[in-house]
Structure formats: C-alpha cells, structure tokens
Amino acid sequence: MVQPYKHEPFTDFTREENRNAFLKSLETVKSYLGQDYDLLIDGERISTDEKIVSTNPANKEEVIGRVSKANKELAEKAMQAAVKAFETWRKSKPEMRADILFNAAALIRRRKHEFSALLVKEAGKPWREADADTAEAIDFLEYYGRQILTLKEGVKVQSRPDEYNRFHYIPLGVGVIISPWNFPLAIMAGTTVAALVSGNTVLLKPASATPVVAAKFVEVLEEAGLPKGVLNFIPGSGSEVGDYLVDHPKTRFVSFTGSRDVGLRIYERASKLNEGQIWLKRVIAEMGGKDTIVVDKEANLELAAQSIVASAFGFSGQKCSACSRAVVVEDVYDQVLNRVVELTSELSIGNPEKQEMFMGPVIDQSAFDKIMGYIEIGKQEGKLMIGGEGDASKGFFIKPTVFADLDPKAKIMQEEIFGPVVAFAKAKDFNEAIEIANNTEYGLTGAVITNNRAHLEKAREDFHVGNLYFNRGCTGAIVGYQPFGGFNMSGTDSKAGGPDYLLLHMQAKTTSEMY
Ligand code: NAP
C-alpha cells in the first residue's frame, strides 16, 4: 500500500550538519564540472560534434558541462524510437510506471543536495531556492505516481441489464516536452514524468541554458528502470529542433513551459495539419506572468512589505509567479513602499555558492541586457527608489530594484521583465486596486494582503488569476497543495501538481459490451 502523499520538506540550513552536507555536495559537483553529456535515443548514448556549452551565470568562465546537441536528423531518429516504444509502453501496467517514479524519487532524495548544488552552479540559484527546486521535483514524482494509481480504473459509468459499460483513460502517444531554465529540475522533471506515467513516450528538449541538470535527471530515470526508447533526451536549439518536433506529424501532444511568445508560436504551429498527421495535436502551454500583490489599508503592513520583497526578489525575480507589481491603497502606500525599500537595502547579492546570499545572478547576457533595458524604461516611467544597477563583468548581477509611482498602464507595469524589478502603483481604494491588478493580458498569480473579509471575498471572485494567495506572497506553490497554472496569456491553466493534470496527457475511451 502506497503511503499518502506528503510534500518533501525544505532543508533547514540553520543546522550545521545540513550546511556541511550542502558544502560537500558543492564539492561533489565541482569534481565533475566540464564533462560531456550525450543524447539518449532508443537507449543509445549519442555524442555529437556540436555542443551546448553550459556555463555558470555567477562566473561566466566556469563551464558546467558540454552537452551534445540534436539536429533534425537526430530528432527524427528519436521520434521513430518514441513511436516504436509507445507500442509496448502504452500497455505497461500503471503500477509499474508509478513504481519507476517512486524509485526515481528515492534516488534523487538520496542525492538531494547534489542536485541542488548543481542548480546553484548551473542556474545561479541561492541555496534555499535550489533546495526548493529539488524538493519540487521529488514532489512531482511522488504525486504523479500516486495520481496514476487513482486514475487507472477510469470512472464508473452506468450500465443496464445485459450491458456493461466502461470508461477509462488511455495514453495519447508521443509527447514533446519543452522546458524552461528557471525551474530546470522541477518543471523539466514534472512535465516529463507526467507524460511518461500516463503511458506516453517522450522526446525531452530541455532549455539550452540548463541542460546538464536535465542530463543528470535522465540518468536517474534510466537507473530507476525506464525501458529504452520511452524517454529520448534531445537537447538542441529551440528554434531549430523545437519547430521540427512541434510540426512533426507523429507528435501527438506538446507540453511547453516558457515565454508567452514561444508558447504562442507553438500553439499556432501545432494547430496546422501536416502530411501524414491524423489527429489534432494537444498543447499544454504554461507561459509568462505579470503578477501583482495588492495591499489594502486594513492590513498587516509588515507582512505586506515582507511578502513583496520575498516574491519580487527570490531567485532574482526569475519566476513566472514573481511579484513584479505592487498595487497599494493610497492610505498606506508610503508606509509600505518605504518599508519595502528598507528591506530591499538589506538584501545580500553575490555568488550563490555562499549560503548567506539572498540573491544570485540572472541567467545570462541576454536576460541581463533585457532587464537593464527595462530598468532604463522604468527610470523614464517612474521614480527609482533603490537598485537600478547591474554588473556583468564576472557574472550577471543586477541589484534588486524598486520603482514607485507608476501609471498602471506603464510599460514596466504591463510587460514581463523576468528580473529583480518591482513597480509600485497607487490605488484610491480596494476596488480600484483589483481593477489595476487585472489590467494586464496575463493571469498567473496574485496575492492580496488584507484583514477585511469582504475584500478577500471580492478578490476571490474578481481577481482573475490561476493562483490567488491571501495574506502571503505570490510565489512558492507546492505540488498537491496549490496546483499551478494561469489564465489568459499565462497559458492553458493546466494546473501542474493538481488532480486533473495527468488527464491532459490521456484520452478517455468508452467500451460497451452486450452479454
Ligand atoms: P523560452 O525562451 O520561451 O524557452 C522555453 C523553452 O522553449 C526552451 O527549452 C527553449 O529552447 C524552447 N524554445 C525556444 N524557441 C522555441 C521554438 N521556436 N519552438 C519550440 N521550443 C522553443 O522561456 P525561458 O526563458 O526558458 O523561461 C522563462 C519564461 O518561462 C518566462 O516567461 C516565465 O514566465 C515562463 N515560465 C512559466 C511557467 C508557468 O508555469 N506558467 C513556469 C516557469 C517559467 P532554448 O532554450 O534552446 O531556446
């Protein structure tokens, strides 16, 4: 009997033994920096001449690993392997598939700090952010393993005398998984194993900024007993291999997490029928956010300021759920703003290998340039309160930045910046605050800080986001507790880590037998 699901606890780094274990894991990771990683196609490791070179965003010179790069020919070979493997994998027992996930969870748990240390190095995550990423990956394995066990019998439907009807779920086929770099372990692992445990075979294309941790995860799934051909690992350029896979007539579904523009492109391309294709492709697309914390006048203002700072600057604001807008009722606006500036001035920023760093770098040069560009726009549109500077000499560091007095329609109030920048706007009352909160094309996360019950209820009805939080920050959804996904241009609201998620990877079949 499988134990009930419980999410993986976060590591307590105030304890010396945990700190020492983490430092040791950083050493372990250092010992294998710069190695080569192969593609995995039909169980065979394939090395290519062309490589994706993954580097440390806190220290550009440091090479994390060199990962073979798939081209169209290799993507085609992987597709053929996945098509073939589907014929047996689709008939495999759900219990066996779940066991592979539970086994993988146990293997990762044993090397938990090593995976987190690799995230520190490859993605520039501070310790506690890396630890949360690894914990979430374990959670996805444990949660989806249990979910398939609840779905395997299907759902009861009516039968009549001499007639027996069944309604059950079957897998779709070959899924293309395209993942982002900001949760390079959790989202990559979660989207991959959801597809696998539902009985599909997979082509996994990880983000080019973080392919090493994906390669390590693929090794774990092999070790956990995944048969060959079921998961094919094909890192490569999004625009080259990505388009090819999305367009492929044998692709049955695409599970994408990433930016709005790439998500839209995939959605559109997947809707076109290609020669030899006999189905409508399904697309799961989880995209960007422009997430708001609303602060009411009857509120715990210290909680409000702490929540804004933690949600805006955790992992340098590089979360789809990050707070990039604070909308504060005018009566308490100055108080909250000043406290946020004060708290921001106390944040430590630097190489995230040091435990004391609250913030590390942003992911790469293009992210650095884009965020600095938005900071320049912010200086025109609002009042710079703190931060606003960056230094890309060794790594890609940007100071946590607060802008005040923005027009709700200003560019930095509307577009996803994906960096450590938060913009403040004033609302005359709570109703106006909710109106401003809803004024973007996104609808991913949001939070409301208030002690007014009627206002909470209004927000529950009118604040149009997929994940709404009361009296806390707007980041940090936990698998099985706060299923995650957004409305409008934030995507298809797939609710990763929720009870309906696996169904998106399956189709229902009705069989009716007469006796
Ligand atoms: P991205 O640039 O859209 O890339 C995401 C993935 O798409 C990468 O693997 C990328 O490959 C690939 N890709 C690029 N062009 C493609 C194409 N034409 N066809 C197919 N695939 C293509 O996003 P990102 O910068 O990695 O991630 C940050 C974004 O993700 C933010 O907008 C954030 O809000 C969003 N996000 C959303 C959620 C959510 O749950 N809603 C969660 C996390 C992140 P390359 O790396 O090779 O370019």
Boltz pocket constraint, residues with backbone or C-beta under 6 A from the ligand:
constraints:
  - pocket:
      binder: B
      contacts: [[A, 178], [A, 179], [A, 180], [A, 181], [A, 182], [A, 183], [A, 187], [A, 205], [A, 206], [A, 207], [A, 208], [A, 209], [A, 236], [A, 237], [A, 238], [A, 239], [A, 240], [A, 241], [A, 242], [A, 243], [A, 246], [A, 257], [A, 258], [A, 259], [A, 260], [A, 262], [A, 263], [A, 265], [A, 266], [A, 286], [A, 287], [A, 288], [A, 289], [A, 319], [A, 320], [A, 321], [A, 416], [A, 418], [A, 444], [A, 484], [A, 485], [A, 486], [A, 490], [A, 491]]
      max_distance: 6.0
